[in-house]
Amino acid sequence: MSSLLSTAPVKRLFAPALRRLEARGRITAKDTAKSPTTTGSGHDSGVHAEVAELRKQVEALRYELHYTELLFGDLGGRGNRRPTSKQIAHLEKEIRAVTGVESPHAAVVQAYRSIVEVELRGVGRIAGGTMNVLGKLVTTPLLAPPNGQVLEIGTLFGLFSCCMARQMTRYGVDYRLSIVDPLVDVQIQPGRPNGSDRSGSPVSEPVLRANLALGGVPEERVRIRRGYSTDPAARAELSDREYGVVIIDGDHTEEGVRADLEWAEKLVAPGAIVVLDDYGDTKWPGVTKAAEGHLQDSDRFEFLGSVATSAFLRAT
């Protein structure tokens, strides 16, 4: 419990009670110094009663914070799902700048609830921090993609797919999901150690299918292609339609992102939205380099802006 009590949210919650205790202590000491003969058992019993009540309040807060930490903290290998009001306000400002929607607050709240509910319902985790995941979920449908065909390159456990399906449904879009991922039990990134996911769950097709079912995605609305996005067979199978949304979250090297962007050019419908995950994230410099280089070399995509650490492009 000591580590929990040292966190900033806990300190903020306990601050009013602590200030009351400190104020009462200063008043009592001042009164005693001025008139030691006038303070007595009645005065002391009042102080003790107030201290006892404050202790009860602190214990109640400890209880509430403990189960809040279990639900929304980073225990169990997932990200911290407790955004601050300042983080939400900043995210909404970025969404407003990219989409032109003046008040995206309700959309942010709805998407946040979906993230929490889907992660609690499924296994594994949604990759990425809360602000980045929220930014993708809210911004994409607000940009009004031309159709509901969604291609996701790199899915991990499929929980983000569930949230995106829910977002498309929320805006009345008749969606279909196409997912391509190696699904080889571990998350693969070239140049990085590849081991078991910190959630403890395997990155596998059975887990993906289970999560899609748990997340409410009907089987007939999704197709899964095991393999890399650069595999000729995978590309041939998935190039049978024009996509309204393409989410690039696979190989994060400059070469890998470039290859996915070049493929996306051939797949998208006019006006389609391309979401480039981890753009501007210093941990993944290849993503930003690939995006900037591709936009300089090709006029197929228009850069709309970024929200958190995702870039949004529109097909011309």
N, C-alpha and C positions, 0 to 999 in steps of 0.2 A: 504493500500500500504506500510505502514511503516514496517510491518513484512516481506513483500517480499523484501524490500530494505536491510534488515538486513541479508539476507541469504548469504552463502558463494559464490554461483555462481554469484549472482548479484554483490557482492563486487569485484569479479574477473573481471567481464565485465566492471564495472565502473572505475576500477583502472587506465587504461591509460588516461582517460579523467581527472580524479582527479589529476594525476601526472602532466599533462600539465598545469592545473590551478595553482597548487602549484609552478611549475617551473616559470611560467609567473609572479606569484606574487612575487617570490624571486628576479627575474631579475628586475622587476619594482621598488621594494623597494631599491635594490642596486643602480640602475641608479639615482633614486631620491636623495638618500643620497649623492652620489658623485657629482652630478651636478644639483641641484634643479632648476637652471635658464634655463637649456636646455630642460627640459621636458615641453611639452605643450599640446595643444588640439589635435594636430595631433597624438602624441604618445598615448594619452589617448583614442582617438577614435579607434585606432588600437587594443588596449587591449580590449575595450568594444565590438568591433566586434568579436574578437576571443572568448570572454566569451559568447556572444550571440550564436555563432555557437556551442560551446560546450554544452550549455544548450539545444539546439535543438537536439543534438546527445543523450544527456541523456534522454530527453523526448521520443525519438524514442526507446531507449533501454527499458525504462519503459513499453512502449506499447508492445514491443515484449516479454518481460519477463512476463508480465501479462497473455497474452494468452498462453505462453509456460507453465506457472504454471497451468493454467486451464486444459491444455491437458495432461501434464505429471507429475504434482505434486500429492500429496497425498490427495487432496481435493476429496470429494465424497466417502470417505471411502476405497479407494484402496491404494496400496503401491506406494511409490515414484518410478517412472519409468525414472529417470534421472541419469543413471550411469556415474561415472567419467571415464576418460581415464585410470587412475590407476587401478580402479576396473576391467575394461574390460581386461587390460593387465594381471592382476593377474589371472582372470578367464581363459583366454586363456592358461596361463602357466599350470594351473591345468588340463585343458582339454587335453593339449598336453601330460602331464604325464600319464593320464589314457588311452588315445586312441592311442597314438603314432603318431597322425596326426601332422605334423610339423607346419602347418599354418592354424589354425582354424578360423582366423579372419573373412573371408567372411561368414562362417557358423554362427558365432555369430551375425553378422550384420543382416543377413536374419532372424534369429530366433527373434532377438530383434524387428524387424519391425512387425513380426507376433504377438508378445505379445501386442504391442501398438495397432495394427489394430483390433485384436480380442477383446480386452478390450473396445475399443471405440465402436465397433459394437454391443457387447452384453450387458447384464445387470449383476449386481453383480461384481465379481472381480476374478482374479486368486490369489489363496492363496499363500503367500510367497513373500520374497524379490526378486528383479529383478535378482540378481546374482544366486540365487538358482534355480529360474524358468528357466533362460537361460542355466544354467549348465545341467539341466535335458533334455531340448529340444535339445541341441547341442550334448551332449555326447552320448545319447542313440542310435541314428541312426549311428553315427560314429563308434560305437562298432559292427556294422553289425550283428544285431540279425538274427537268422536262419529263421524266418518267420514273417509275418505281423500281426499275432494274438496278440492283446494287451489287457491285463487285467488291469483295473485301480480300485484299492481298495480305495475308498474315492475320490469323484470328486468335491464336493462343488457345483459350478454353471456350471461345464462342460466346462469352457473356456480353461482350460489347455488341456482338451481332444481335443478341436478344434485345438489348436496349435500343439499337438503331431501328430494328423492326417495330418496336413499340412506338418510337418517335414518328416513323413514317405513317403508322396507323393513326396516331394522334392527329395528324394533319390530313387525314383522309386519302392517303396515297396507297394505291394498290401495289404493294411491294413484292418483289421476288429477290431472294438472296442467292448469290453465287460466291462460294468461299474456296480459296486455294491456299493450302498450307501443307508443309511437309508432314506434320503430325507424326513425329518420330519419338514421342515420349518426353523430349526435352525441348526447350526453346533454343533455337539455333540462331546465332549471329556470328558471321565471319569475323575472325580476329578476337573473339571473346570466348571465355571459358563456357563450355556447354555442359551443364549438369542438371540435376533435378531442380524443378521449379521450387521456389521458396514456400509455395503454398502446400507442397507435399503431394500434389496431384499430378498424374502424368498428362503430358500434352498429346493426347491420342484421339483417334476418331470416335471410339466409344464414349469417352468423356465429352467430346464436342457434341455428339448427338444427344446424349443425356441432358446436357445443359440447354440445348435448343428446345427440347421437349419441356424441361422444367421451366424455361423462360417463356413458354407460350407460343413458340414458333411452330406452326403446323408443318409436318414433314413435306407436304406438297409445295410449300413455299420456299424450300431451300435445296440447293444441290451443293455437294461437297466434292472437291477434286483434290485428292492427296497428291502432293508434289510441289515443286518450286515454280514460281511464276515464270521462270525462264525455260522450263521444260517445254519442248515443242509439242508434246502430246497434250499437256495441260492447256497450253495456249490455243491449240486447235479446238479443243472441246469448249473452251470458255469464250471463244471469239464468234459465237453464233448469234449475237444480238448486240444492240446498241444500249449502252448503260447510261442511266441518268446520274448515277453516283459511282465513283471509284474511290475506294479508301486504300491508300498505299501505306502499309505498315509491316512490310516484310524485311528484306535485306536492307540494313541501314547504312551500308557502305555507299560511297559516292557512285561506284560503278553499278551497284544493285539498284539504287534509286533511279539512276539515269535509265537503266533498262526498263524499269517499271513505268516510268513516265513516257518513254518512247512507245511502249506497248499500249498504254492508256490512250495515246493519240489516235490509235487505230480502232479503239473500242467505243469511244464515247459518242453520244448523240449531241447535236448542236445545243449549246446551253448547259451541258452537263457540268456537274460539280466534281472536282477532284480534291480530295482531302489528303494532305501530305503530313503524316504524323511525325512528331518530334522535330519539326522545323524550328530553327533557332535555339534548340537545346544544345548546350555546349558539350554534353556527353556524347552527342551524335553529330559531329561536324560534317560528316559526309552527306547528311540529308540536305542541309542548307547549301552546301557547295553544289550538289547535284541540281537542286531546284534553280539556283541562280544561273548556273551554266546552261541548263535546258531552256530557261526563259529567254536567255540572250540569243540562243541558236534557233529558236522556233517561235512562231507567232500563233501556234495552235491553241495555247492557253493564255488567258488573261489572269494576272495576279490580282486577287481581290483584297488580300490582306491576311493577317494572322490573328488568331485568337489563342491565348495561352501559348502552347508550343505546337500549334498545327497551322499550316498554311492552307488557304483556300483558293483554288483556281477555277476559272470557268472556261469551258470549251467554246471557241468562236465558231 
